[in-house]
């Protein structure tokens, strides 16, 4: 019996190039948090490079846990793990409240360890919520994931520094547009392997086009060391402060909510629906990866939604491809010069490719909603309100400004608020009292079987 595409081992060259494409898609998301937190602390350029390399290294280890797994740990799906952006706000708050900035990272690392261990224990209980995720909920959440990520691509397209005079210039937007066009043309007029790595080829071509405009910066390569290792507890032994632990525990809950939604989304796309057992194993990988990450000076890890778009677009569903990408991340963490090669890709070029990647996630959500029974008024209301609540942080960033900082950690995540809203409304309209109508309570596994039957 042929192996499921998720368990397929591809030829070495295809495995390597496809894995590198996943790294390219998520690289900016991994390096942004350490750069932001490191800058807030006032780390030197050398220390910033070290912290960034450490986060790449730990992202690779967490990706191994998720894709390859062992025991009851790891979803064993083509899932990339990396530093969650949800932790940036509370971590910078810890930095601001710490008198001696040299203590900031040890305090953050201590809080991440505790939050990771608590999340690991809670994973099997958290996963039992899967029965509350029928297509009307998963479709809404998947759509929100894509919509929430699109502003990231639009921000990349405008340049690196929002305060710079050339931010959003026609040159930057033009490079993003050219990259997008190249990806679309490759997808339209090529076949086979070339078509599948269209995003990677688009990033390379876009980078080459950017050279005459002076946008491509090769200085990171020139100044990077060839070999480096994230020495354990480089910034000192972890410290445990209650306020920091509580704030990072909230982030862990947000992260687990988003990871659950991501696993459901990816399960639908690869036609191996994520059941309760898979979600529990995936959450264990997330939380264990987070608990171990501070050992090598990394931050909290979570599943990366942008790579779901890459899987949806390329249709390369092998988890070993993503595990290969995890290997590249580990190597980048051990070889700063290798890491700097990806850093050469201009942000506008990433933005152009991101439009395709993140838009594909939203499109997958719409596909799920098609079979969610939207002819029923109840389900239309669930979708309408959950999408509206989920896009509040995107369309009105200061909407929750009067709320406490801890609450804003949750409220400013449109994916989390939209997900909770969809689950609650589905309970209200389709479970409690049963509403007097036929209910759309299809289990995600059944929904996935319907997809497989269609294909």
BELJOKA-V249413 format. One record per backbone hydrogen bond with DSSP energy under -0.5 kcal/mol. CO is the residue of the C=O (numbers start at 0). NH is the residue of the N-H. E is the energy in kcal/mol with one decimal. If there is no record, write none. Layout:
# BELJOKA-V249413
[[CO,NH,E] [CO,NH,E]]
This chain:
# BELJOKA-V249413
[[3,6,-1.9] [4,7,-0.8] [5,318,-3.1] [7,9,-0.6] [10,14,-2.8] [11,15,-2.6] [12,16,-2.6] [13,17,-2.2] [14,18,-2.1] [15,19,-2.4] [16,20,-1.7] [17,21,-1.4] [18,22,-1.7] [19,23,-2.5] [20,24,-1.8] [21,25,-1.5] [22,26,-1.7] [25,29,-1.5] [26,29,-0.5] [26,30,-2.2] [27,31,-1.6] [28,32,-0.7] [29,33,-0.7] [30,34,-1.8] [31,35,-2.5] [32,36,-2.9] [33,37,-2.6] [34,38,-2.0] [35,39,-1.9] [36,40,-1.8] [37,41,-1.6] [37,42,-2.5] [43,47,-2.6] [44,48,-2.2] [45,49,-2.0] [46,50,-2.7] [47,51,-2.5] [48,52,-2.5] [49,53,-2.3] [50,54,-1.8] [51,55,-1.9] [52,56,-2.4] [53,57,-2.5] [54,58,-1.9] [55,59,-1.9] [56,60,-1.9] [57,61,-2.5] [58,62,-2.0] [59,63,-2.0] [60,64,-2.0] [61,65,-1.9] [62,66,-2.7] [63,67,-2.1] [63,68,-1.8] [65,75,-2.7] [65,76,-0.6] [69,72,-2.5] [72,69,-1.7] [76,78,-2.9] [79,303,-2.7] [81,301,-2.9] [83,86,-1.0] [84,87,-1.6] [86,90,-2.1] [87,91,-2.7] [88,92,-1.8] [89,93,-2.0] [90,94,-2.1] [91,95,-2.3] [92,96,-1.7] [93,97,-0.6] [94,97,-1.0] [96,98,-0.6] [98,100,-0.9] [99,102,-2.4] [100,103,-1.0] [100,104,-0.6] [102,106,-2.1] [103,107,-2.4] [104,108,-3.2] [105,109,-2.2] [105,238,-2.1] [106,110,-2.0] [107,111,-2.3] [108,112,-2.2] [109,113,-1.9] [110,114,-2.5] [111,115,-2.6] [112,116,-2.3] [113,117,-2.5] [114,118,-2.2] [115,119,-2.1] [116,120,-1.8] [117,121,-1.9] [118,122,-1.3] [121,124,-0.7] [121,125,-2.6] [122,126,-2.2] [124,127,-0.9] [125,128,-1.4] [126,129,-1.6] [127,130,-0.8] [128,131,-2.0] [129,132,-2.0] [133,136,-1.4] [133,137,-2.7] [134,138,-2.8] [135,139,-0.8] [136,140,-2.5] [137,141,-3.1] [138,142,-2.1] [139,143,-2.1] [140,144,-2.5] [141,145,-2.0] [142,146,-2.6] [143,147,-3.1] [144,148,-1.5] [145,149,-1.5] [146,150,-0.7] [148,151,-1.1] [148,152,-1.3] [149,153,-2.3] [150,154,-2.3] [151,155,-2.4] [152,156,-2.3] [153,157,-0.8] [154,157,-0.8] [154,158,-0.5] [155,158,-1.4] [157,167,-3.4] [159,161,-0.6] [160,163,-1.8] [163,166,-1.4] [165,168,-2.1] [168,172,-2.6] [169,173,-2.4] [170,174,-2.2] [171,175,-2.2] [172,176,-2.4] [173,177,-2.6] [174,178,-2.4] [175,179,-2.4] [176,180,-2.5] [177,181,-2.6] [178,182,-2.4] [179,183,-2.4] [180,184,-2.7] [181,185,-2.5] [182,186,-2.3] [183,187,-1.9] [184,188,-2.9] [185,189,-1.3] [190,193,-0.8] [190,194,-1.0] [191,195,-1.7] [192,196,-1.7] [194,197,-1.2] [196,200,-2.5] [197,201,-2.5] [198,202,-2.3] [199,203,-2.2] [200,204,-2.9] [201,205,-2.8] [202,206,-2.0] [203,207,-2.1] [204,208,-2.4] [205,209,-1.7] [206,210,-0.8] [207,210,-0.8] [207,211,-0.5] [209,212,-0.9] [209,214,-1.6] [209,215,-0.6] [210,213,-2.0] [215,217,-0.6] [217,220,-0.8] [217,221,-1.4] [218,222,-1.9] [219,223,-0.6] [220,223,-0.7] [224,336,-1.7] [228,230,-1.9] [230,233,-1.2] [232,235,-1.7] [238,240,-0.6] [240,244,-2.4] [241,245,-2.8] [242,246,-2.1] [243,247,-2.2] [244,248,-1.9] [245,249,-1.8] [246,250,-1.6] [247,251,-2.0] [248,252,-2.0] [249,253,-2.2] [250,254,-3.1] [251,255,-2.7] [252,256,-2.1] [253,257,-2.5] [254,258,-2.6] [255,259,-2.2] [256,260,-2.0] [257,261,-2.6] [258,262,-2.8] [259,263,-2.2] [260,264,-2.3] [261,265,-3.0] [262,266,-2.6] [263,267,-1.8] [264,268,-1.9] [265,269,-2.6] [266,271,-2.1] [267,270,-0.6] [272,274,-0.7] [274,278,-2.6] [275,279,-2.4] [276,280,-2.2] [277,281,-2.6] [278,282,-2.8] [279,283,-2.0] [280,73,-2.9] [280,284,-1.8] [281,285,-2.3] [282,286,-2.7] [283,287,-2.8] [284,288,-2.4] [285,289,-1.9] [286,290,-2.3] [287,291,-2.2] [288,292,-1.6] [289,293,-0.8] [291,294,-1.3] [291,295,-0.6] [292,295,-1.5] [292,297,-2.3] [293,296,-1.8] [294,232,-1.5] [299,83,-2.1] [301,81,-2.5] [302,304,-0.7] [303,306,-0.8] [304,307,-1.3] [304,308,-0.9] [305,309,-0.9] [306,310,-2.0] [307,311,-2.5] [308,312,-2.1] [309,313,-2.7] [310,314,-2.1] [314,316,-0.9] [317,320,-0.6] [317,321,-1.0] [318,322,-2.2] [319,323,-1.9] [320,324,-1.8] [321,325,-2.1] [322,326,-1.8] [323,327,-1.9] [324,328,-2.0] [325,329,-2.2] [326,330,-2.3] [327,331,-2.5] [328,332,-2.1] [329,333,-1.6] [330,334,-1.7] [333,227,-3.0] [334,337,-0.9] [334,338,-1.8] [335,339,-2.0] [336,340,-0.7] [337,340,-0.8] [337,341,-0.8] [338,341,-0.6] [338,342,-1.2] [339,343,-0.7] [340,343,-0.8] [341,344,-1.4] [343,216,-0.5] [345,348,-0.5] [345,349,-1.8] [346,350,-2.2] [347,351,-2.0] [348,352,-1.8] [349,353,-2.4] [350,354,-1.4] [351,355,-0.7] [352,356,-2.1] [353,357,-3.0] [354,358,-1.6] [355,359,-1.7] [356,360,-1.0] [357,361,-1.7] [358,362,-2.2] [359,363,-1.8] [360,364,-1.8] [361,365,-2.0] [362,366,-2.1] [363,367,-1.7] [364,368,-2.1] [365,369,-1.5] [366,370,-0.6] [367,370,-0.9] [368,371,-1.9] [372,375,-1.7] [375,379,-1.8] [376,380,-2.2] [377,381,-2.0] [378,382,-2.4] [379,383,-2.8] [380,384,-2.6] [381,385,-2.2] [382,386,-2.4] [383,387,-1.9] [384,388,-2.8] [385,389,-2.3] [386,390,-1.7] [388,391,-1.0] [390,394,-2.8] [391,395,-3.0] [395,398,-2.2] [397,400,-1.7] [399,402,-1.7] [403,407,-2.1] [404,408,-1.2] [405,409,-0.7] [406,409,-0.8] [406,410,-2.7] [407,411,-2.5] [409,412,-1.6] [411,413,-0.9] [412,416,-2.5] [413,417,-2.4] [414,418,-2.1] [415,419,-2.7] [416,420,-2.4] [417,421,-2.4] [418,422,-2.4] [419,423,-2.6] [420,424,-2.6] [421,425,-2.2] [422,426,-2.1] [423,427,-2.4] [424,428,-2.9] [425,429,-2.5] [426,430,-1.3] [426,431,-3.2] [430,433,-0.8] [431,434,-0.5] [432,435,-0.5] [433,436,-1.4] [438,440,-1.1] [442,445,-0.5] [442,446,-2.4] [443,447,-2.3] [444,448,-1.8] [445,449,-1.8] [446,450,-1.8] [447,451,-2.4] [448,452,-2.1] [449,453,-1.9] [450,454,-2.4]]
